[in-house]
Each structure stands twice: as C-alpha cells, then as structure tokens.
Amino acid sequence: MADSKIPSIKIEVLDFLSTCPSAQQVLDFRASEGLQERLRYLLQQNKERTLTSEENAELDEMEYMDHLMAMLKAKIRIRMMEEK
C-alpha cells in the first residue's frame, strides 16, 4: 500500500505540469526522493515476488508515468534540436 504521506506519481507529475514549466524545467524534472524511494521498494518487492495487487498496480502506474515523461522529454529534445 502506498505511503499516504507520499503523493502518487500522477499527482506529482500533474502538479508539476500545472505550473506551466519551461522546456528546460521539464527536461530537468525528476520524481521526488520519496517517490524514488517508494519505487526502489516496489522494484525490490517485485523482484522477490511479494507485491500485493495494490502495490503491483502502483508499480504499473509509476512505470507508465515514467514512460510518458520520457516520451515528453524526447519530443522536447527533438524540437530544441530543430530550432537550432
């Protein structure tokens, strides 16, 4: 189960994007240390095959949001290169 003190990755990303960040700020974005720690925990639990169904769903969400941000960053880098 997610620690209630740590926002979900969706909330953290949406909060960040709602600030209308610059392209460079998006490129520099990293999940909070709390979320990174939670991810390490979930990955370890997954490796040990001890994830609960809730934890598995949380890990899936983190992986999806990581992929989404990676795609966004790639598109920004392409546009920045085209503008040069």
N, C-alpha and C positions, 0 to 999 in steps of 0.2 A: 504494500500500500504506500502511496506517495506521502512524503512528509508534508503535513498541512502548512508548514512554515515556508516551504519552497513552492513558488508558483509553477504551474505546468509550463512546459516548453511553449505550448501555443500561446498562453497568456504572456509569457516573457517576450516572445517574438512579436506578437501583436502590439504590446505596449511599446516596444522599440520602434516598430514601423509607424505607429501612430504619432510619433514625434517628427515625422517627415524628415528623416535623416538624409544627409548628403550621400552621394555615391560612395565617397571615401569612408564615411561612417558605416555604411552597410558592409563594405569590404572588411572593415576592422571589427565588425560585430562578432562577439563570442558569447556563448551562454554563460550565465553566472557561475561562479565557483560552486555554489550549492547544487545547481543542476548538473554540472560536470561531475561532481562527487556522486550524485544520485545515479548518473549514467554508468560510472565505474562500478557501483554496487550492482546495478541491474545486469551489466555485462558479466560480472563475476557469478551472479546467481544463475544466469543463463548458461554459462559455461559448466556450472555444477548441476545443471538441470533441476534447479529448485525454485524456479519462478512460479509465483501464483498466477492465475489467469489475469488478475488486475495488473500485476507487475509486467506480464507479457504485453498487455495492451499499452501500458505506459512506455515500455521499450519500443514498441512498434510506432507509437506517436513520436517519440524522440527521433527515431530513425527517419521517419517521414519528414519531419520538420528540418532535420539536418540536410536531407536531400533537397528539399525546397530551397533552403538558404544557399546551398552550394550551387544550384541552378541559377538563382538570382545573382549571385556573385559572379558567376561565369558570364552571364549576359551583360552585366555592368562592365566587366573587363573587356569584353568584345567591343562594346560601344565606346569605351575610353580609347581603345586602340584605333578604332575607325575615325575618331575625332582628331587624331594626331596627324 
